[in-house]
Amino acid sequence: ICTDSAVYADGPARPTGGAAAVAMLIGPDAPIAFESKLRGSHMAHVYDFYKPNLASEYPVVDGKLSQTCYLMALDSCYKTLCNKYKKLEGKQFSISDADYFVFHSPYNKLVHKSFARLLFNDFVNNASSIDEAAKEKFAPFASLTGDESYASRDLEKVAQQVAKPFYDTKVQPATLIPKQVGNMYTASLYAAFASLLHNKNSSLDGKRVMMFSYGSDSTATMFSLRLREGQQPFSLSNIATVMNVQRSLSQGMSCLQKKFVDLMQLMEHRYGGKDFVTSKDCSLLAPGTYYLTEVDSKYRRFYSKKESENGKLANGH
């Protein structure tokens, strides 16, 4: 189970926040299988995003550094994966060798930049995905150092132009939930993958999906999945039906900005606190949800469970 919530202090990062949980069942003969020999990982000690203040839930974020760290990790993972692929297959890997790309998604603009970065990597590697027109556009940036390439707005713009037709077919189908929900940290990559299953489940048999997982400080892995339709009840089509992504998204509740800010201020006040009783308003919670009712003077926490109107819960509970 991957679950997390992303909340930020008042400022430009706050609107990107979100929360989600994704549960996955692991077992034999699965319709979603790892290509275990195709993966690359990267780790670095950087202060791009961290939580030094234990009295606050909010992180300290260096936005510009965090974006650069993400792209550096992407380059490193892609390079390792390409080298492994070349040893296995005897040829250079390129974006043409995968049907879809799914990214950890703090915000969708970074997903655009990241996929475009892979196209630039393919240009540097002289890969088959780069035609003569693309080579001509990338040529002015061929001599840039790594640091210079991360800072170049001109390269970023050109790379996204080159990547646009590929992005629409290989990346866009996996962006629905992240764009609707926001950043989900641990759940982000798999919520994006759920978007792909939702949008393309009827045509994924035999497809290869490249996944890029990232966590600040920083750790990242790019790995490959091979999909097949599978058999009921664990077929791709049935997984998509059971998830019912569209229904879940349609059940989202609107909240006025002022009310949201007030709730954040209440959370700030009570974070790590004691000796308080909550409002017990569970009107927005799904039946079966446990919710906090009280924290006593000894920091002991008490919960209640929301029942359905008929006393029965969904999914057999």
N, C-alpha and C positions, 0 to 999 in steps of 0.2 A: 504494500500500500504506500503510495506517494501522496503526502498531504502537507499543505503549508498555507500560510497567509502572508501576504506582502503588504505592510502598512508603512507609511512614511510620514515624517514630520511635515508641517505646513510648508509648502513650497512647490517647485515645478515637478518633483517626482511623485507627489501624492496622487495625481490622477491616473498614474500607471499601475497602482496597486490592485490586487485581486486576491482571490482565495479559491482553492480547489482541492479535491481528493480524487485520486485515480487508483482503482484496485485491479490487480492483474493476477490471473491464475497461471501458475507455471507447471507444466507437465509434459509427458511424451506425446508424440504425434500431433503437435500443435500446428495450427495454420500459420502462425507467426514464429519463424525460427531464426536464431542468430546464425550468421555466417562467421563462426568464431575466429577464423584466420584473418578476417578483414576488420581490423580495428586499430586505432591509434590513440594514445593518451598523452596528456601534457599536464605538468604541475609546476607552479611557481609561487614563491612567497611574495605577495604584494598586498599593500594596504589600499585596495580599490573599493572594498565594501566590507565593513566589519562592525561589530557591536561591542564597543569597549565599555559602554555605560550599562551595567547590569540593572540599573534602576529604571531603564527605559526600553521599550520594545523597538524603538526606532534605530535603524542602522546609521552609521556615518558613511557617506557615499561620495567618492570622487568620481563624478560622472564621466569626465573626459578620459581619465585613466582607466576606468572600468570598461569603457567601450574599446579602448586600445588593447587592454588585456584580453578581452573577448576575441578580438580579431587575431591577436598573436597566438592565442590558444587554438583557434580555428586553423590558422596556417600550419602550426606544428602538428596537429592531429592529422590534417589532410596530407601533409608531407609523409608522415609515417605510414598512413594507410596506402598511399600511392606506391611507396617503396615495397610494401608487402604484396600488393597486387601485382607489381611488376615481377617479383620473384615467383609468384604463383602462376601467373598467366603469360609471362614473357612479353608483356607490352605495357605501355603507359596507361594508367587510369585517367579518366576524365569524367566530367559530369554526364557525358553521353552514356557511360557505363552503368548509370543508375536511373531508375524511372522517376523516383521522387526523393526530395531532400526535406528533412524535418529538423527544425532548430529549436533549441531553448530560446524562449521569446520574452525578454523583459519588456519589449515594445516592438511593434511590427517594423518600424523603420530600420532597426538593427538587423532584422531578418533580411530585408532587402540588401543592406550593405554586405551582409555576410555571404549571401549567395553570389553577389557580384564579385566578392573577394575570391571565391573559388574559381570564377572565370579568369580572373587575373592570374591566379596560380596556374591554371591550365595554359595560359599564354606563356608564362615563364618556363613551363615544362614542355612547350611546343607540342601540346596535346591535340588530338584530332578534333576536339570540340571547337577549336578556334579557326574560323575560316579566314580568308585573305582580307576581307573587309574589317573583321575584328582585329586582326594583326596590325593593320594600318592604324586603327584607332588607339591601340595599346602601345604602339612603337615609341611615342615620345616619353613613355614612362619606364622603358626597359632598363635604364641605368640607375633608377632610384634605389637607394638602400632600403632596408626593411623599415627603419624608423621614418624615413622620408615618405615612403609609400603610405604609411598609416596616417600621416599628417596632410597628405595631398588631397584637397577638395576636388581638384581637376580630375585626378585619377578616379576618385569615388564617383563622380558624375559620369565619366566615360564608361566605367565598369558597369554601372547600373543601366546605362543605355544598351550596352552589349548584352547584358543579362536579361533584359526585359522579356523577350519572347520565350526564353527558357523558364524564367520565373513563373510566368502565367500557367505553364503546364506542369512544371516539376515542383513548385513550392506553394503556390497560392492555395491549392486544395487542402493544405495542412495548416491554414492560418485562421480558420473560422473561430474556434474557441478562444485562442489567445487574444484576438482582436476584440472579442465581445466581453471577455472576463478580465483581461489585464494580466499582470505578472503573477505567476503562481509558484515561483521558485521550484521546489522539488517536483511538483506536478506539471510544470510548464511543458516539458518535452512530450510527455505522454498525453497531455490534453491536446497538443498539436497533432500527435499521431492519431488520437481519437477523431480529430477533425478529418483526417485523410480517410479513415475507415468509413466515416459518415458520408463523405462526399463521393468516394470512389469504390465502395465495397464490391460492386458488381463487376469491376474490371481490374481487380488487383491480383488475380491468380497468376502466379509465376513472376510477379514484379519484385524488383530489388528496391529497398528503401534505405537511404543513408540517414542516420540519426546523429545529431550533434548535441551532446549534453554538456552543460557548463555550470560551474559554481564558482562564485567569486572567492578570491584569496590566493591562487585560483587553481581549479582542477577541471579538466575537460576530457571527454572521450568522444571520438567519432567511431561509430560501428555500423555494421550492415545487417539488415533483416531481409530474409527471403520469404515471400508470402505465397500461400496457396489457399484455395477456397476452403478445403477441409470438410469435415462431416458434422452434421448436427449432433449435439447442440453447439459444438464449438466451430462452426463455420464462420467465415468472415461476414457473410450476409446476416447471420443470426446475431453475431456480436454487435453489429451496427443496429439491428432492430432492438435488441435489449438495451443498449445504451440510450437510444432515442434522444440523441443530442438536441434536435430541434425543440422537442418538448421541454427539456431542461432549460434551454436558453430562453424559451418563451415564458417560463415561470419566474424570470428575474423581476425584482421589484425596484421601482424608481424611488429615489430618495433625494429630497431637496438638499442643496449644498449646505445650507445652514444647519440642517438636522445632522448631516454627516459630520460636519465640523464639531457640533456639540457632542456627538457620540465619541469622536476621537479624543476630545478633551476629557470626557468622563473616563475613557480607557486610560489616558495618561495619569489621571488622578488616582485610579484604583490599581494600576499596574504594580504588583508586588505588595499591595496593601492588605489590610486586615480589618476585621470588625465592621463589616458592612453587609447589607442585604440588597439584592438586586430587585429590579422592578417586577421580575417574573413574567414579563410580557413575552409570550412564546408564539404570538399570532403568526409570525413569519417563518416559523420553524416547521419542518416536515414532521408528520407523525412518527414516533419512535426515537426522536432526537432527545438526547440528554442535555440539560442546560443548567448552568450555575444558578443557585438560589441564594447562597450565603457563604461568606468567609468569616469565621469567628475570631475571637481575640487571640487564639492560639494558631492562627493561620490554617485551621482545618476547613476544608472545602466541602460543601453540600450541594447535591444535585437532585433534580427531578426529571421525570421522563414525560414527554408529551404523548398523550394517548390520542387515538383517533376517535371520532364521534361515536362509532359503533363498537369501540373497544378492540378492534382488530387492526393489525398493521399489515402493510404490503410485504411482498417477498417472503411470505410464510412465517414471519416473526409474530 
